[in-house]
Structure formats: C-alpha cells, structure tokens
C-alpha cells in the first residue's frame, strides 16, 4: 500500500513539475511573442487626453485589417505600413459596464488625413503614415481619443481562426472568392456553417454583392465570433498557437503586461458586445467622379459623446468635430489652411445638439444592421461579381475591382514614378488627367483650366506629384 501511495505522489510531483515547466515556457513564449509584435505609435498619448490611457480603466483600441499578403509584399517590395486598410473598427472597452462597443468605419469614409493636409478616403491614411495616421484620422472624424491599435494582415485572419479550431458563422449569400494568395478559389454556400481560416477570410473580404457596408457588418461579427471562441475552453487550450499568430501577423502598441491584464479580465468577466456601423451617404467628387462615403453628422456627434462618456472625458460640442465644423467646405483633395482647421465656426447650432433633442440613433449603437437589399446607399460601383461562372486565375487581380480603386492599387506606392490613368489616355509624367486636356507636368487639372487651383502631392507623401 505504501508503495502505491509513493508511486502516486511521485507521479503527481512529475505532473506538477511538467506543468510548471510548460507554464514557464508559455510565459516566456508569451513575452517573446508580444515583444516581437510590439510597435509603438509615434506619440506618447492622444492629444484628446490629459493623462495617459491605461487598460485598468476604460480605453479605445483601433482594429486595422490590411490588404497585405506575402506575395504582394515581396513582389512590390512593400512593408506593412505601405498597405491600405480594408477594415477599420474602433473598439471601446467599457470597464464599468463590462461592455465592448464596436464602431465599423467604412473604408471609403471621407476623413481628414493629417499627413497629407486634405480630406481623402480613410483607408488611405494607413499607407500614408501607418497605424499612427489611421489613429489620427479616426480621432479627427469622431473627436475621441484612440489609445491603442492592433493591425492584422490577411494571413493573420486565417491563422487566428484556424488556431481556435474554426468558428460558426452565418454566411449571408453564396460566395466565390480568392484565397489569401490569390491562387485558388474559396466557394461557400449561404447558411450557418463552421468556417476555417481561409473561408472566414473570404467571407470578410467579399463585397461584390452587398458592398463595403455589408462587409463591415461581417467583419464585426467575425471579431465577436473569434473573441467568444477564444474565451471558450477550446480556444484557451490553444493559447500557445494564438501567441505565435500574434507574433507573426500582427502589430500593436500593447505591452506584455497590458495584454496579460486584459486576458485575465476577459477570462473572468462576462463581457457583452454592442456594435454599429457608421451611418452615411454616397458622395461623388464632382471633379473626377471618385466615390466617397460621407458620414452622417448626427451619428458622428452621438457616437462621439457616447464614447467620451465611457472614457469619462468632457462631451463634444458639435463643432469640436471637424466634419461638422467645415460642413459644405469639406471637399476631397483640397488643402485646408489653419483657420479652417482650427477656428472656423458656423453661426447656427445644429438641431441635434439642442438640449431637449432625442436622437433616433439613441446612444449611437441603437441602429439596425445594414441591409443591402433595402438600402439606398449605392456604394462604389463596378465591383466584379465572380460568384457565378468560370474563373481564370490569370484573368484578374486581387479584389478584381474595375474601378478607381484598382488603378490606384497599382500605383499607390511607386514614389511618383508612374501615372494615374483614368482611361482617357491624356497623360504625362506626374499628371492626373480628368479628360479636359489641360495638362502640365505635376499638375492636377480640376476642369477649370486654372492652375492656381492645382493639386500637387505633399512632399511628405509617397504619392508625391501625382493624383491618388
């Protein structure tokens, strides 16, 4: 009997030693993984905060999904900061109510890009100045501090979903999309099903049927599905796989201590999610027909004050938000002077800022999910639908967008050596031609024939001397 007891004791000791070694190694792996993917923003804290943010209190984090893949990066010699963001979600962690509020910001949203000095599509901010430029663009749009960021590429989405053993997802319609390497197809049928990583990526990349707004909803649903799966016992058991994914495919400005605190908080609290997509309208730039999504002023204002309330900072006045302050003066690609950016104020206070006004948006998150079949938002047109028919891998590039975006994608990081071609064939080096034939080198023609109103690339921009 004594021998049996001692055998059990020895086995238990060995198990404990083995567990201790595993935990120790996991701890070291965690620190190494977080450290290797850590990339600080180019500022100590947001200008909209008086004190440093901390994960002990409520905070915001900007989730950036880029269109980076390995083959494109190697072929075009691009770094992670050189890609656009296909998804942008601002998450506000409400530590008082154990709630996470998600705001999806459509990629075509017209927003001020500080590095360039003009308004452009918000997804361009990242390729102009990396995560910091995206953070500042969101702050300019919503007048809320962006404290942290997490950037993930396409391979990261695939690996994260695979590392948690897949996710259950309701695919809204039949899909036929390229894989992450653009070498084969992912074919899915409509309905609830278990998705692996490649399939999940296809679902959140597709925008051929319901536009970028529908894709934005799916992206938020994916974030929630992954977080819920990670919290389950199956997800937590694969924590070492998740650490590897973080190290290989993400960049962030959280310290290892921050992430350990967040993981502990998330594991032991029942967290709820509220999500919304930024409401807005179609907007076409008259000069060249470029498409933008103009955010709804009232929704911006309501969201701004809801988030600021969670962060326990003073509410926004309506004209603290740059878009509300500029109104009709907000035009893409036109440089803004200091007076317009900081001092200009409309005379009348908007109706939704009146004390007794009750917004139909509620707190900003009480909005219906985007329904592409009922919406009057057209979105960017001419997106090729490859759901039906035969597919020739050599016939189209990633996203297969026969639009302004496709041409821009081919030219956006060429240091000004190539032209932007809109199909008019009236082009010279460094010149964007809108078809009016008023062309000079390094000159953007807006159709007026007046060179005094020319557009010339910022000296700080990778797109210097050509229109993008």
N, C-alpha and C positions, 0 to 999 in steps of 0.2 A: 504493500500500500504506500509506504514511504517513497519507494522508487517511482511509483506512478505520479505522486504529488510533485516530486522533484522534477520529473520529466515535464509535467505541465508548467511548472514555474520557469524552467529553462526555455521552453517554447514561447511562453508569454514574454520573457525578457528579450528573446531574439526578435519577436514581433515588434516590441516597443522600440528596440534599437533600430530595426529596419524602418519603422515608421518615422523615427526621429531623423534618420539619415535622409529619407525621402522628403520630409518637411524642410529640412535644412537645405537640401539641393533645390527644392522647389522655390524656397525663399530666395536663394541666390539667383536662380533662373529668372525669377520674377524681377528682381532688381536689375539684372543684366538686360532683360527684355525691355523694361520700361526706360532704362537709361539710354539704350541704343536707339530708341524711337523718340526720345525727348528732343524737342526742337523749340526753344523759347521764342515768343513773339518779340518784335523789336521795340517793346515798351515794357515798363515795369507794371503799369496798370492802366485801365481805361481812363481817359480824360473825364469821363462822366462819373467817376467815383472819387470820393475824397480819401478813402482808405483802401488798402489792398483787399482784394477778394480772397475768401478762404472757403474751402469745402465744408468747414464746420457750420457755416451759415448758408443761406440761400445764394445761389450763383447761377450764371448762364454759361453755356458751352455751345459753340457753333460747330455743327457736324458737317463736314465738307466731303462730298463724294466726287472724285475727279475722274475724267475720262482717260486717265493714264493706263496704258498697258505696256508690257515689257517690250513687245516687238516695235511699237511706235517709238518708245523712248530710245531704243537702240538705233533704229533706222534714222531718226531725225536728230539724234544726239541731244535729247531733251532731259532736263531734270524734273523732279516732282513739282517744283514751283512753276513750271512753264505750261502746265495744262489748265484747261478750264474746269469749272465745277459743274457737273451735271446735276448735282443735288446740293441743297443748302437748307439745313434745318437748325433753327435756333431752339435749343432746349433750356428751359428754366427750371432748375431744381428748387422746389419749394420745401425747405426743411421743416417749416412749421406745420404744414398740412400733409407731409409725406406724399407729395404730388409732383409729377413732372409734366410741364406744359410744353408742347411741341408746336412750333410755327414753321410750316414749309414755305419757303420763299421761292417762287418760280424763277427759273434760270434767266428768263428774258426780262425780268423786272427792271424798269428804268431806275437807276440809282446813281448817286454822285460817287465818282471814283477819284479819291483824293490824289493818288499818284499821277493821274492824267489831267486833273483840273476841269473835268467836264462830266456830264451825265452819259452813261452807257449801260449796256446790259450788265446786271450784277454778276453774272457768271464770268465776265471778262476780268473782274478785279483780281482774281487769283493769278492769272497768267501775267498780269502787270506787276504784282507785288507780293505773291504768295499768300499764305494764311493771314498775315497782318493786314494786307489790303482788303481781303474779304471781310475781316472783322470790322474794319473801319467803315466799309461800305454799308454793312448791316447797322452799325451804330448811327450812321448818317440817316439811314432810312427810318429807323424806329426810335431813335433818341433813347436807347437803353444801352448800358454797358455790356460789352461782350468780354467775359472774363477769361474763358478758356476756349481752345479749339481742339478738334480731332479731325484729322484728314485721313481718308481711306481711299485706296485705289480699287480698280475692278478686281484684281486678284485677291485683295483683302476681303471683299464681299463674299467671294466664292469660298475662301478658306475658312472664314468665320462660320458661315452656315454649315459647311462640312464638319468643322471641328465640334459643333454641338449636336451632330447627328442628324442635320436637316431640320426643316421647320414645316409646320402645317400652314397652308396658305390657300385662300380662295382666289384662284386665277379668274379675272373678270371676263375674259374672252379668249378665243383661240389665238395662239401666238406662234410665230416662226421667226426667230431672232438669231443673230450671230453669237457665237461663243466669245469668251473674253479675248481670244487670239484672232478672231475674225477669220477662222479657217474652216469652221463647220457650223451646223445649224442646231438650235435648240427648239424643238417642236413641242408645244404644250396644248392640251385641250382645256376648255373652260371648266371650272368647278373646283371644289375643295380637294386638295391633294397634298401629299408630302413632297417637298421640293429639296433637291440637293443644291449645292452651291452654284453650279453653272445655271441651273434652272431658275434659282432665285435672282441671279444677276440679270437673266433675260427678262424676267417679269418687271424689274425696276428700271430697266433701260428702255423698254419699248414705249414709244409714243406715237405710233403710226395710226392708231385707232382713236384714242381719246386725248391726244395732245399732251403737252408738258404738265398741264394741271392734273390730269388723271394719273400721270406717272408720279407726281408729287405725293398724291394720296397713298399710292402703293409703297413709296419709299418710307413714309411714316409708319405704315402698317408693318413693313419689314423690320424697322428699328424696334417696334414693340414686340414683335414675334421673337426676335433674337434675344432681347433682354429677358423676356419671360422664359425662354428655353434655357438660357444661361442660369437663371435662378433655380430651375428645376434640378433635381438630383443628377439627372443625366448630363446636364450642362456643366455643373460644378465639378463632376468627376473628371472632366477633360480640361481642367484649368491649365495644365501644362501646355496642351495644344493651343489654347487661346493665347497664352503668353507668347508663343512662337509667332502666331499670326500678327499680334500687336507689334512685335519686334521687326517683322519682315515687311509689313504692308501698311503701316500707319505712321503718322507723325502727330505729335500732340505737345502741349506745354504743361501737362500734369507731372508733378514729382511722384516718385515711388510711394512716398508717404501719403500723398493725396489719394492715389488710387487704392491703396490699402484701406484708408478710411472710408472711401466710397464703397468699396466692395463689402466691407463689414456692415456699413449702414444699409446697403441694398439687400444683403442677405438676410438681415434680421428684422426688416420692416416691410409692411405690406404697402407697396408703392402703387399708386394709381396714375393713369395717364389721361391727359386732355390734349387734343390736337386740333389744329385748324390749318387751313391753307390761306395765305394772304389773298384777300379778295381784290379784284381789279378789273380793268377793261382793256380791250385791244387798243393799240396806239401805233400808227404808222408814221414814220418820219417823212414829211412831205418831199424833202429834197431828193431822197433816193429810194423811198418805199420800204426802208428797213422796218422790220416788225419789232415792237416792244410791248411789254405788259406794264401798264401804269397802275400802280397800287391805289386802292380806294382810300381817300383821305380820312374818312371817318373810321375805317377799320384800323388804319395805321395809328390814329390817335387813341382809340380804345385799347388796342393791344399794348401800346407804349405805356399807358397808365396802369394797366393790369400788371405788367411785368415789373414796372418800377415800384408798385405797391408791394409785390412779393419780395423785392430786394430791399425794401424799407428805405427808399430814397424818395425825395420830393417828386410830386407828379409833374408831368409835362404841361406847359402852357401850349396851346395849339401851334403857335409859331416858333416853338422850340424845334419842331420837326421841319427839316429843310424843304421837303416837298410841299408842305402846307404853306410855308412862308413864300416860296417862289411862285406857286400857282401856275399861271399861264406863261411865265418866263422860263419854265423848265423845258429846255429843248436839247435833244441829244447832240453831242459833239461841239457845243458852243462853250468856250471857256468862260468861267464865272469869275468876276472880279471880287475883291474882298468886301466891297459894300453889299453886293447882292448875297454873298455867302453869310455875312455876319450881322448886317444892320437893317436891311430892307424888311419892312413890315407892312402887310396890307392894313387898310384902315378898319375894316369890319371884322368882328369876331365870328367865326363860322357857327352855324346853328347848333352843331353837335357839341360845342363847347359850353353851351348855356347850362346854368346850374340845374335847372329843372328838366333837362332833356334826358330821356331814357332811350339808349341806342338799341336798335333792333339786333345788334351784334352781341348784346349783353356784355359780358366781360371780354369779348373778342374771340372766345373759344366756343361760344354757343352758335355755331354755324353748321349748316348742312354740308355733307360731303359733296364734293364736286361731281356732277352728273353730266357727262359729255353729251348725252343724247338730248338733254333738256336745256343745256347752257347756250347762251347767245355769244359766248366767247369763241372767236374763231381760232385764235392761236396762230402760230407760224404755219403757213400753208406749204403744199407741195412735198410733204413727207411721204416717201415711197412706202406703200403697203406691200410687204413681202410675205404676208400671212398665207396667201394663196399662190399657186403657180410654182413653176420650177425655179430653182435658184442656181445661178452660176457663180461660184465663189470668186471668179476673176472679174465679174462684171460690175461690182460695186464696192465701195469702201465702207468702213465702219459707219453705222447710222444711216448710210445711203440717203443723205438729205440733199436733194437737188434744189438747194436754196442758198440764200446769202450765207448761212452758217457753213455749208460745205466748202464754199470758196474761201471763206475766212479761215477755216480749219487748215487748209493747205498753205496759207500764207502767214499765219499769225505770229510765227516765231522765226522769221527769216532775216531779222536785223535790217529790214528796209531794203533788201536787195531785189525783191520781186515786187510785182504789181498786184493791186486788187483789180480783178477783171469782172465787170458786171455783165459781160456778154455783148457789149456794144462794139468791141474791137477798136475803140478810140482811146488808146492808152499810150502813155510814155512812162519812162522810168520815174518811179516815185510819185505817180499821179493817179488819183482816182477820178474816173470819167463817168459822169452820170448821164451821158448821152447828149450833152448840149454842145460839145465840140469846142468849149472854151478851155483849152488845155495849156498848162505850162508846167515845167518841172516842179515837183514838190508842192503842187497847188491843188487844194480841194475845191472843185467847182460846184457851187450850190445852185447853179442855174441862173444866177443873177448877172453873171458876167462881171461882177465887181470883185476885184482881187483883194480889196480891203477887208472882205469878209471871208478870207480864205481859212482853211483848216490845215495846220501843219503839225505833224506829230510832236509830242513832247520830247524834249531832249533826254528825259529820263525813261522814255518808253522803249520797249523792244520793237515797237512798230514805228519808229521814227520815220517821218517823211512819207507815210502812205496811209490811206484811209482804211480803218478797220471797224 
